[in-house]
Amino acid sequence: MANSERVKVRIPAKAKKGEIIEIKTQLSHDMESGQRKDADGKPIARRIITRFTCSWNGEPVISADWHQAVSANPFSSFFAVASASGKIKLTWWGEAGEVHEYTHDIVVE
C-alpha cells in the first residue's frame, strides 16, 4: 500500500549507528466515539483507530492498542535506536477495517 495522504511524520533521513532517534507521527482521523447524535437525533456510528504499530526492517519497535478515549487526529511520539539502514513502517488499523500505512527509508552510518 502506498503512503497514506492522511499521515504526517517526522523521522530523520540519516542517523549514526547506535543513535537514539525520535519518531513523531500524526494520523488525520476524526475518531468518532459513537456517543454523539446527528441533527435528526440519531446516533453517529463509532469509528475509531484501534491499533498502531511501528517496525524497523520488519522488527517491532512499538505497538499500541487504542480505545475510544483517544483524541481525533492521534499523535504519537517515541524513540528508537538506529541499528541498521532500511525501512521504518508505521501502520494504523481502524475497527471498520481501514488500514493506513506509511513507510520511510532511513540510512544508518
NUSE-662445 format. One line per 2 residues: number of its first residue (from 0); their letters; for each residue z negated, y negated, x of C-alpha. Coordinates in Angstrom, 2 decimals. Layout:
<nodes>
NUM	A	Z Y X; ...
</nodes>
This chain:
<nodes>
0	MA	0.00 0.00 0.00; 0.82 -3.49 1.26
2	NS	-1.84 -6.09 1.89; -3.10 -7.49 -1.41
4	ER	-2.48 -11.16 -2.15; -5.97 -11.27 -3.67
6	VK	-7.70 -10.66 -0.34; -8.87 -13.24 2.21
8	VR	-10.13 -12.06 5.59; -11.34 -13.44 8.87
10	IP	-11.05 -10.85 11.63; -10.25 -11.67 15.26
12	AK	-6.87 -10.53 16.60; -8.38 -9.64 20.00
14	AK	-11.77 -8.54 21.28; -13.26 -7.27 24.53
16	KG	-14.36 -3.64 24.66; -17.99 -3.41 23.52
18	EI	-17.94 -6.89 21.95; -19.61 -7.29 18.56
20	IE	-17.20 -8.93 16.13; -17.83 -10.38 12.69
22	IK	-15.61 -9.31 9.80; -15.54 -11.57 6.74
24	TQ	-13.78 -10.63 3.50; -13.33 -12.03 0.02
26	LS	-11.54 -10.47 -2.93; -10.25 -12.70 -5.72
28	HD	-11.58 -10.84 -8.78; -13.26 -12.10 -11.96
30	ME	-15.84 -9.23 -12.17; -16.25 -9.31 -15.96
32	SG	-19.69 -7.90 -16.85; -18.83 -6.68 -20.36
34	QR	-21.63 -8.73 -21.92; -19.65 -11.84 -22.85
36	KD	-17.71 -12.30 -26.07; -14.30 -13.84 -26.66
38	AD	-13.54 -16.69 -29.11; -13.46 -14.20 -32.01
40	GK	-16.89 -12.81 -31.13; -15.54 -9.51 -29.79
42	PI	-16.98 -8.16 -26.53; -14.82 -8.67 -23.43
44	AR	-14.32 -5.32 -21.69; -16.23 -4.74 -18.48
46	RI	-14.04 -4.98 -15.35; -15.80 -4.72 -12.01
48	IT	-15.20 -3.60 -8.43; -17.39 -0.57 -7.83
50	RF	-16.80 0.34 -4.19; -15.90 -1.34 -0.90
52	TC	-15.17 0.33 2.44; -14.07 -0.67 5.93
54	SW	-12.71 1.75 8.51; -11.54 1.24 12.10
56	NG	-8.84 3.71 13.18; -9.95 5.96 10.33
58	EP	-13.63 5.94 11.34; -16.03 4.42 8.77
60	VI	-17.61 1.08 9.64; -19.28 0.26 6.32
62	SA	-19.22 1.38 2.69; -20.94 -0.10 -0.32
64	DW	-21.28 0.81 -3.98; -21.25 -2.29 -6.16
66	HQ	-22.53 -2.77 -9.70; -22.20 -5.35 -12.47
68	AV	-24.60 -7.79 -10.78; -22.05 -8.57 -8.02
70	SA	-20.57 -12.03 -8.50; -16.95 -12.89 -9.16
72	NP	-14.79 -13.15 -6.03; -17.14 -10.95 -3.99
74	FS	-17.66 -11.99 -0.36; -18.73 -9.60 2.40
76	SF	-19.68 -10.31 5.99; -20.65 -7.63 8.50
78	FA	-20.43 -6.78 12.21; -18.66 -4.03 14.17
80	VA	-18.48 -3.04 17.82; -14.97 -3.31 19.29
82	SA	-14.29 0.12 20.76; -10.51 0.65 20.67
84	SG	-7.32 -1.13 19.66; -5.92 -0.14 16.30
86	KI	-6.17 -0.79 12.59; -9.04 -2.10 10.53
88	KL	-8.62 -1.09 6.89; -10.51 -2.73 4.02
90	TW	-10.42 -1.14 0.56; -11.87 -2.19 -2.80
92	WG	-11.88 0.13 -5.84; -12.22 -1.06 -9.45
94	EA	-13.70 1.04 -12.21; -10.42 0.74 -14.15
96	GE	-8.57 2.48 -11.29; -7.17 -0.53 -9.44
98	VH	-7.22 -0.43 -5.63; -6.90 -3.44 -3.33
100	EY	-6.24 -2.81 0.36; -5.92 -4.91 3.47
102	TH	-5.07 -3.71 6.98; -5.44 -5.71 10.17
104	DI	-4.31 -4.87 13.70; -6.76 -5.62 16.49
106	VV	-6.28 -5.45 20.26; -9.30 -4.40 22.31
108	E	-9.01 -5.25 26.01
</nodes>
